[in-house]
Amino acid sequence: MCIAVAQKVLKIDGDVAETELNGLKRRVSISMVPDVKIGDYVMVHAGVAISIVDKETAEEDLKLWEEMEEALRESFKQN
């Protein structure tokens, strides 16, 4: 199973972009999404942007991750 996370593109340098997720910046390959632009959101898997998504999809994805994180925190509190 593959998991990809939505990240916002901040800078582009050739086929590498600087992206941001919750304040964490990282460099990812954008060779699979040549039409990406600064400000776009991309789904990133294993350091590679695999698709461009709209802002609403990215926000929904991030909300789901936050809900899962909270559920995990609650489960650890109970143990």
PDB file as gemmi writes it, atoms N, CA and C in Angstrom:
CRYST1    1.000    1.000    1.000  90.00  90.00  90.00 P 1                      
ATOM      1  N   MET A   1       0.842  -1.175   0.000  1.00  0.00           N  
ATOM      2  CA  MET A   1       0.000   0.000   0.000  1.00  0.00           C  
ATOM      3  C   MET A   1       0.888   1.239   0.000  1.00  0.00           C  
ATOM      4  N   CYS A   2       0.531   2.225  -0.770  1.00  0.00           N  
ATOM      5  CA  CYS A   2       1.261   3.485  -0.830  1.00  0.00           C  
ATOM      6  C   CYS A   2       0.463   4.575  -0.131  1.00  0.00           C  
ATOM      7  N   ILE A   3       1.180   5.446   0.553  1.00  0.00           N  
ATOM      8  CA  ILE A   3       0.540   6.580   1.205  1.00  0.00           C  
ATOM      9  C   ILE A   3       1.182   7.849   0.676  1.00  0.00           C  
ATOM     10  N   ALA A   4       0.360   8.778   0.237  1.00  0.00           N  
ATOM     11  CA  ALA A   4       0.845  10.070  -0.231  1.00  0.00           C  
ATOM     12  C   ALA A   4       0.199  11.162   0.612  1.00  0.00           C  
ATOM     13  N   VAL A   5       0.930  12.250   0.785  1.00  0.00           N  
ATOM     14  CA  VAL A   5       0.462  13.353   1.620  1.00  0.00           C  
ATOM     15  C   VAL A   5       0.489  14.641   0.803  1.00  0.00           C  
ATOM     16  N   ALA A   6      -0.562  15.452   0.918  1.00  0.00           N  
ATOM     17  CA  ALA A   6      -0.636  16.719   0.198  1.00  0.00           C  
ATOM     18  C   ALA A   6       0.337  17.730   0.801  1.00  0.00           C  
ATOM     19  N   GLN A   7       1.081  18.403  -0.072  1.00  0.00           N  
ATOM     20  CA  GLN A   7       2.022  19.428   0.357  1.00  0.00           C  
ATOM     21  C   GLN A   7       1.955  20.603  -0.621  1.00  0.00           C  
ATOM     22  N   LYS A   8       2.192  21.805  -0.100  1.00  0.00           N  
ATOM     23  CA  LYS A   8       2.139  23.012  -0.928  1.00  0.00           C  
ATOM     24  C   LYS A   8       3.524  23.299  -1.501  1.00  0.00           C  
ATOM     25  N   VAL A   9       3.572  23.645  -2.784  1.00  0.00           N  
ATOM     26  CA  VAL A   9       4.829  23.973  -3.460  1.00  0.00           C  
ATOM     27  C   VAL A   9       5.183  25.431  -3.172  1.00  0.00           C  
ATOM     28  N   LEU A  10       6.380  25.624  -2.593  1.00  0.00           N  
ATOM     29  CA  LEU A  10       6.845  26.968  -2.261  1.00  0.00           C  
ATOM     30  C   LEU A  10       7.841  27.523  -3.281  1.00  0.00           C  
ATOM     31  N   LYS A  11       8.738  26.672  -3.757  1.00  0.00           N  
ATOM     32  CA  LYS A  11       9.779  27.069  -4.713  1.00  0.00           C  
ATOM     33  C   LYS A  11      10.006  25.927  -5.684  1.00  0.00           C  
ATOM     34  N   ILE A  12      10.481  26.275  -6.874  1.00  0.00           N  
ATOM     35  CA  ILE A  12      10.822  25.271  -7.874  1.00  0.00           C  
ATOM     36  C   ILE A  12      12.211  25.577  -8.412  1.00  0.00           C  
ATOM     37  N   ASP A  13      13.048  24.534  -8.464  1.00  0.00           N  
ATOM     38  CA  ASP A  13      14.401  24.645  -9.014  1.00  0.00           C  
ATOM     39  C   ASP A  13      14.631  23.429  -9.905  1.00  0.00           C  
ATOM     40  N   GLY A  14      14.392  23.609 -11.196  1.00  0.00           N  
ATOM     41  CA  GLY A  14      14.521  22.487 -12.122  1.00  0.00           C  
ATOM     42  C   GLY A  14      13.430  21.463 -11.871  1.00  0.00           C  
ATOM     43  N   ASP A  15      13.853  20.219 -11.597  1.00  0.00           N  
ATOM     44  CA  ASP A  15      12.857  19.172 -11.338  1.00  0.00           C  
ATOM     45  C   ASP A  15      12.730  18.866  -9.845  1.00  0.00           C  
ATOM     46  N   VAL A  16      13.090  19.851  -9.008  1.00  0.00           N  
ATOM     47  CA  VAL A  16      12.953  19.718  -7.557  1.00  0.00           C  
ATOM     48  C   VAL A  16      12.165  20.915  -7.032  1.00  0.00           C  
ATOM     49  N   ALA A  17      11.253  20.619  -6.110  1.00  0.00           N  
ATOM     50  CA  ALA A  17      10.463  21.688  -5.492  1.00  0.00           C  
ATOM     51  C   ALA A  17      10.660  21.662  -3.986  1.00  0.00           C  
ATOM     52  N   GLU A  18      10.595  22.840  -3.381  1.00  0.00           N  
ATOM     53  CA  GLU A  18      10.529  22.916  -1.930  1.00  0.00           C  
ATOM     54  C   GLU A  18       9.048  22.942  -1.584  1.00  0.00           C  
ATOM     55  N   THR A  19       8.639  22.020  -0.717  1.00  0.00           N  
ATOM     56  CA  THR A  19       7.245  21.932  -0.323  1.00  0.00           C  
ATOM     57  C   THR A  19       7.121  22.135   1.179  1.00  0.00           C  
ATOM     58  N   GLU A  20       5.884  22.356   1.615  1.00  0.00           N  
ATOM     59  CA  GLU A  20       5.638  22.605   3.037  1.00  0.00           C  
ATOM     60  C   GLU A  20       4.407  21.852   3.488  1.00  0.00           C  
ATOM     61  N   LEU A  21       4.506  21.287   4.676  1.00  0.00           N  
ATOM     62  CA  LEU A  21       3.388  20.612   5.319  1.00  0.00           C  
ATOM     63  C   LEU A  21       3.463  20.906   6.811  1.00  0.00           C  
ATOM     64  N   ASN A  22       2.493  21.640   7.319  1.00  0.00           N  
ATOM     65  CA  ASN A  22       2.457  21.982   8.746  1.00  0.00           C  
ATOM     66  C   ASN A  22       3.767  22.587   9.245  1.00  0.00           C  
ATOM     67  N   GLY A  23       4.368  23.457   8.454  1.00  0.00           N  
ATOM     68  CA  GLY A  23       5.593  24.136   8.845  1.00  0.00           C  
ATOM     69  C   GLY A  23       6.873  23.382   8.516  1.00  0.00           C  
ATOM     70  N   LEU A  24       6.776  22.122   8.130  1.00  0.00           N  
ATOM     71  CA  LEU A  24       7.942  21.325   7.776  1.00  0.00           C  
ATOM     72  C   LEU A  24       8.201  21.469   6.278  1.00  0.00           C  
ATOM     73  N   LYS A  25       9.394  21.927   5.944  1.00  0.00           N  
ATOM     74  CA  LYS A  25       9.753  22.098   4.537  1.00  0.00           C  
ATOM     75  C   LYS A  25      10.656  20.957   4.108  1.00  0.00           C  
ATOM     76  N   ARG A  26      10.441  20.507   2.868  1.00  0.00           N  
ATOM     77  CA  ARG A  26      11.300  19.460   2.318  1.00  0.00           C  
ATOM     78  C   ARG A  26      11.393  19.606   0.814  1.00  0.00           C  
ATOM     79  N   ARG A  27      12.420  19.008   0.256  1.00  0.00           N  
ATOM     80  CA  ARG A  27      12.635  19.035  -1.189  1.00  0.00           C  
ATOM     81  C   ARG A  27      12.130  17.729  -1.774  1.00  0.00           C  
ATOM     82  N   VAL A  28      11.350  17.844  -2.837  1.00  0.00           N  
ATOM     83  CA  VAL A  28      10.791  16.656  -3.479  1.00  0.00           C  
ATOM     84  C   VAL A  28      10.986  16.745  -4.993  1.00  0.00           C  
ATOM     85  N   SER A  29      11.062  15.590  -5.612  1.00  0.00           N  
ATOM     86  CA  SER A  29      11.155  15.522  -7.070  1.00  0.00           C  
ATOM     87  C   SER A  29       9.800  15.868  -7.671  1.00  0.00           C  
ATOM     88  N   ILE A  30       9.824  16.687  -8.711  1.00  0.00           N  
ATOM     89  CA  ILE A  30       8.586  17.016  -9.428  1.00  0.00           C  
ATOM     90  C   ILE A  30       8.642  16.528 -10.875  1.00  0.00           C  
ATOM     91  N   SER A  31       9.534  15.577 -11.143  1.00  0.00           N  
ATOM     92  CA  SER A  31       9.691  15.086 -12.517  1.00  0.00           C  
ATOM     93  C   SER A  31       8.424  14.405 -13.047  1.00  0.00           C  
ATOM     94  N   MET A  32       7.565  13.896 -12.152  1.00  0.00           N  
ATOM     95  CA  MET A  32       6.327  13.246 -12.604  1.00  0.00           C  
ATOM     96  C   MET A  32       5.184  14.230 -12.812  1.00  0.00           C  
ATOM     97  N   VAL A  33       5.380  15.485 -12.375  1.00  0.00           N  
ATOM     98  CA  VAL A  33       4.331  16.511 -12.518  1.00  0.00           C  
ATOM     99  C   VAL A  33       4.941  17.768 -13.142  1.00  0.00           C  
ATOM    100  N   PRO A  34       5.319  17.683 -14.405  1.00  0.00           N  
ATOM    101  CA  PRO A  34       6.046  18.793 -15.042  1.00  0.00           C  
ATOM    102  C   PRO A  34       5.262  20.102 -15.132  1.00  0.00           C  
ATOM    103  N   ASP A  35       3.947  20.056 -15.006  1.00  0.00           N  
ATOM    104  CA  ASP A  35       3.136  21.271 -15.108  1.00  0.00           C  
ATOM    105  C   ASP A  35       2.912  21.970 -13.765  1.00  0.00           C  
ATOM    106  N   VAL A  36       3.548  21.495 -12.712  1.00  0.00           N  
ATOM    107  CA  VAL A  36       3.346  22.070 -11.385  1.00  0.00           C  
ATOM    108  C   VAL A  36       3.864  23.506 -11.331  1.00  0.00           C  
ATOM    109  N   LYS A  37       3.167  24.331 -10.540  1.00  0.00           N  
ATOM    110  CA  LYS A  37       3.542  25.737 -10.383  1.00  0.00           C  
ATOM    111  C   LYS A  37       3.655  26.064  -8.895  1.00  0.00           C  
ATOM    112  N   ILE A  38       4.373  27.132  -8.588  1.00  0.00           N  
ATOM    113  CA  ILE A  38       4.453  27.600  -7.209  1.00  0.00           C  
ATOM    114  C   ILE A  38       3.043  27.912  -6.728  1.00  0.00           C  
ATOM    115  N   GLY A  39       2.732  27.449  -5.530  1.00  0.00           N  
ATOM    116  CA  GLY A  39       1.397  27.633  -4.965  1.00  0.00           C  
ATOM    117  C   GLY A  39       0.483  26.436  -5.158  1.00  0.00           C  
ATOM    118  N   ASP A  40       0.842  25.536  -6.090  1.00  0.00           N  
ATOM    119  CA  ASP A  40       0.058  24.314  -6.283  1.00  0.00           C  
ATOM    120  C   ASP A  40       0.236  23.383  -5.088  1.00  0.00           C  
ATOM    121  N   TYR A  41      -0.693  22.458  -4.959  1.00  0.00           N  
ATOM    122  CA  TYR A  41      -0.582  21.383  -3.974  1.00  0.00           C  
ATOM    123  C   TYR A  41      -0.301  20.097  -4.728  1.00  0.00           C  
ATOM    124  N   VAL A  42       0.615  19.302  -4.184  1.00  0.00           N  
ATOM    125  CA  VAL A  42       0.972  18.036  -4.811  1.00  0.00           C  
ATOM    126  C   VAL A  42       0.862  16.920  -3.781  1.00  0.00           C  
ATOM    127  N   MET A  43       0.535  15.732  -4.270  1.00  0.00           N  
ATOM    128  CA  MET A  43       0.554  14.550  -3.416  1.00  0.00           C  
ATOM    129  C   MET A  43       1.963  13.979  -3.496  1.00  0.00           C  
ATOM    130  N   VAL A  44       2.603  13.803  -2.318  1.00  0.00           N  
ATOM    131  CA  VAL A  44       3.988  13.364  -2.269  1.00  0.00           C  
ATOM    132  C   VAL A  44       4.064  11.977  -1.642  1.00  0.00           C  
ATOM    133  N   HIS A  45       4.761  11.094  -2.335  1.00  0.00           N  
ATOM    134  CA  HIS A  45       5.022   9.738  -1.843  1.00  0.00           C  
ATOM    135  C   HIS A  45       6.510   9.462  -1.998  1.00  0.00           C  
ATOM    136  N   ALA A  46       7.163   9.117  -0.900  1.00  0.00           N  
ATOM    137  CA  ALA A  46       8.580   8.732  -0.914  1.00  0.00           C  
ATOM    138  C   ALA A  46       9.452   9.797  -1.579  1.00  0.00           C  
ATOM    139  N   GLY A  47       9.154  11.066  -1.318  1.00  0.00           N  
ATOM    140  CA  GLY A  47       9.971  12.149  -1.839  1.00  0.00           C  
ATOM    141  C   GLY A  47       9.697  12.532  -3.275  1.00  0.00           C  
ATOM    142  N   VAL A  48       8.617  12.003  -3.835  1.00  0.00           N  
ATOM    143  CA  VAL A  48       8.270  12.279  -5.231  1.00  0.00           C  
ATOM    144  C   VAL A  48       6.836  12.798  -5.300  1.00  0.00           C  
ATOM    145  N   ALA A  49       6.650  13.942  -5.949  1.00  0.00           N  
ATOM    146  CA  ALA A  49       5.305  14.454  -6.202  1.00  0.00           C  
ATOM    147  C   ALA A  49       4.697  13.595  -7.300  1.00  0.00           C  
ATOM    148  N   ILE A  50       3.558  12.963  -6.988  1.00  0.00           N  
ATOM    149  CA  ILE A  50       2.978  12.036  -7.957  1.00  0.00           C  
ATOM    150  C   ILE A  50       1.735  12.573  -8.648  1.00  0.00           C  
ATOM    151  N   SER A  51       1.158  13.660  -8.100  1.00  0.00           N  
ATOM    152  CA  SER A  51       0.012  14.283  -8.767  1.00  0.00           C  
ATOM    153  C   SER A  51      -0.205  15.678  -8.198  1.00  0.00           C  
ATOM    154  N   ILE A  52      -0.891  16.492  -8.983  1.00  0.00           N  
ATOM    155  CA  ILE A  52      -1.283  17.834  -8.555  1.00  0.00           C  
ATOM    156  C   ILE A  52      -2.740  17.743  -8.120  1.00  0.00           C  
ATOM    157  N   VAL A  53      -3.048  18.353  -6.967  1.00  0.00           N  
ATOM    158  CA  VAL A  53      -4.430  18.350  -6.479  1.00  0.00           C  
ATOM    159  C   VAL A  53      -4.867  19.785  -6.209  1.00  0.00           C  
ATOM    160  N   ASP A  54      -6.183  20.001  -6.200  1.00  0.00           N  
ATOM    161  CA  ASP A  54      -6.671  21.346  -5.901  1.00  0.00           C  
ATOM    162  C   ASP A  54      -6.589  21.609  -4.391  1.00  0.00           C  
ATOM    163  N   LYS A  55      -6.711  22.864  -4.025  1.00  0.00           N  
ATOM    164  CA  LYS A  55      -6.565  23.280  -2.629  1.00  0.00           C  
ATOM    165  C   LYS A  55      -7.580  22.585  -1.729  1.00  0.00           C  
ATOM    166  N   GLU A  56      -8.812  22.450  -2.185  1.00  0.00           N  
ATOM    167  CA  GLU A  56      -9.856  21.824  -1.376  1.00  0.00           C  
ATOM    168  C   GLU A  56      -9.516  20.367  -1.076  1.00  0.00           C  
ATOM    169  N   THR A  57      -9.030  19.650  -2.073  1.00  0.00           N  
ATOM    170  CA  THR A  57      -8.639  18.252  -1.876  1.00  0.00           C  
ATOM    171  C   THR A  57      -7.479  18.163  -0.885  1.00  0.00           C  
ATOM    172  N   ALA A  58      -6.505  19.052  -1.035  1.00  0.00           N  
ATOM    173  CA  ALA A  58      -5.358  19.065  -0.130  1.00  0.00           C  
ATOM    174  C   ALA A  58      -5.799  19.344   1.301  1.00  0.00           C  
ATOM    175  N   GLU A  59      -6.680  20.311   1.480  1.00  0.00           N  
ATOM    176  CA  GLU A  59      -7.158  20.647   2.827  1.00  0.00           C  
ATOM    177  C   GLU A  59      -7.944  19.499   3.439  1.00  0.00           C  
ATOM    178  N   GLU A  60      -8.744  18.825   2.638  1.00  0.00           N  
ATOM    179  CA  GLU A  60      -9.503  17.672   3.127  1.00  0.00           C  
ATOM    180  C   GLU A  60      -8.553  16.550   3.545  1.00  0.00           C  
ATOM    181  N   ASP A  61      -7.533  16.313   2.733  1.00  0.00           N  
ATOM    182  CA  ASP A  61      -6.536  15.291   3.027  1.00  0.00           C  
ATOM    183  C   ASP A  61      -5.826  15.602   4.345  1.00  0.00           C  
ATOM    184  N   LEU A  62      -5.424  16.849   4.522  1.00  0.00           N  
ATOM    185  CA  LEU A  62      -4.724  17.239   5.744  1.00  0.00           C  
ATOM    186  C   LEU A  62      -5.634  17.131   6.960  1.00  0.00           C  
ATOM    187  N   LYS A  63      -6.905  17.453   6.797  1.00  0.00           N  
ATOM    188  CA  LYS A  63      -7.851  17.320   7.904  1.00  0.00           C  
ATOM    189  C   LYS A  63      -7.981  15.862   8.326  1.00  0.00           C  
ATOM    190  N   LEU A  64      -8.041  14.959   7.367  1.00  0.00           N  
ATOM    191  CA  LEU A  64      -8.126  13.537   7.682  1.00  0.00           C  
ATOM    192  C   LEU A  64      -6.876  13.057   8.430  1.00  0.00           C  
ATOM    193  N   TRP A  65      -5.704  13.520   8.005  1.00  0.00           N  
ATOM    194  CA  TRP A  65      -4.467  13.157   8.712  1.00  0.00           C  
ATOM    195  C   TRP A  65      -4.504  13.652  10.154  1.00  0.00           C  
ATOM    196  N   GLU A  66      -4.990  14.875  10.358  1.00  0.00           N  
ATOM    197  CA  GLU A  66      -5.085  15.421  11.708  1.00  0.00           C  
ATOM    198  C   GLU A  66      -6.049  14.606  12.568  1.00  0.00           C  
ATOM    199  N   GLU A  67      -7.164  14.178  11.982  1.00  0.00           N  
ATOM    200  CA  GLU A  67      -8.124  13.354  12.720  1.00  0.00           C  
ATOM    201  C   GLU A  67      -7.510  12.011  13.109  1.00  0.00           C  
ATOM    202  N   MET A  68      -6.746  11.403  12.203  1.00  0.00           N  
ATOM    203  CA  MET A  68      -6.087  10.135  12.519  1.00  0.00           C  
ATOM    204  C   MET A  68      -5.049  10.323  13.613  1.00  0.00           C  
ATOM    205  N   GLU A  69      -4.293  11.414  13.531  1.00  0.00           N  
ATOM    206  CA  GLU A  69      -3.287  11.700  14.547  1.00  0.00           C  
ATOM    207  C   GLU A  69      -3.944  11.864  15.918  1.00  0.00           C  
ATOM    208  N   GLU A  70      -5.045  12.584  15.983  1.00  0.00           N  
ATOM    209  CA  GLU A  70      -5.752  12.781  17.251  1.00  0.00           C  
ATOM    210  C   GLU A  70      -6.285  11.452  17.791  1.00  0.00           C  
ATOM    211  N   ALA A  71      -6.818  10.626  16.911  1.00  0.00           N  
ATOM    212  CA  ALA A  71      -7.325   9.320  17.343  1.00  0.00           C  
ATOM    213  C   ALA A  71      -6.196   8.468  17.916  1.00  0.00           C  
ATOM    214  N   LEU A  72      -5.027   8.517  17.307  1.00  0.00           N  
ATOM    215  CA  LEU A  72      -3.884   7.769  17.830  1.00  0.00           C  
ATOM    216  C   LEU A  72      -3.455   8.299  19.192  1.00  0.00           C  
ATOM    217  N   ARG A  73      -3.432   9.614  19.338  1.00  0.00           N  
ATOM    218  CA  ARG A  73      -3.077  10.200  20.636  1.00  0.00           C  
ATOM    219  C   ARG A  73      -4.045   9.742  21.724  1.00  0.00           C  
ATOM    220  N   GLU A  74      -5.330   9.762  21.399  1.00  0.00           N  
ATOM    221  CA  GLU A  74      -6.339   9.345  22.368  1.00  0.00           C  
ATOM    222  C   GLU A  74      -6.169   7.864  22.730  1.00  0.00           C  
ATOM    223  N   SER A  75      -5.857   7.039  21.757  1.00  0.00           N  
ATOM    224  CA  SER A  75      -5.695   5.603  22.037  1.00  0.00           C  
ATOM    225  C   SER A  75      -4.489   5.359  22.940  1.00  0.00           C  
ATOM    226  N   PHE A  76      -3.431   6.144  22.787  1.00  0.00           N  
ATOM    227  CA  PHE A  76      -2.256   5.992  23.642  1.00  0.00           C  
ATOM    228  C   PHE A  76      -2.539   6.477  25.055  1.00  0.00           C  
ATOM    229  N   LYS A  77      -3.389   7.488  25.204  1.00  0.00           N  
ATOM    230  CA  LYS A  77      -3.748   7.983  26.525  1.00  0.00           C  
ATOM    231  C   LYS A  77      -4.507   6.933  27.309  1.00  0.00           C  
ATOM    232  N   GLN A  78      -5.295   6.129  26.618  1.00  0.00           N  
ATOM    233  CA  GLN A  78      -6.121   5.113  27.275  1.00  0.00           C  
ATOM    234  C   GLN A  78      -5.297   3.917  27.732  1.00  0.00           C  
ATOM    235  N   ASN A  79      -4.133   3.736  27.165  1.00  0.00           N  
ATOM    236  CA  ASN A  79      -3.296   2.563  27.506  1.00  0.00           C  
ATOM    237  C   ASN A  79      -2.318   2.860  28.582  1.00  0.00           C  
TER     238      ASN A  79                                                      
END                                                                             
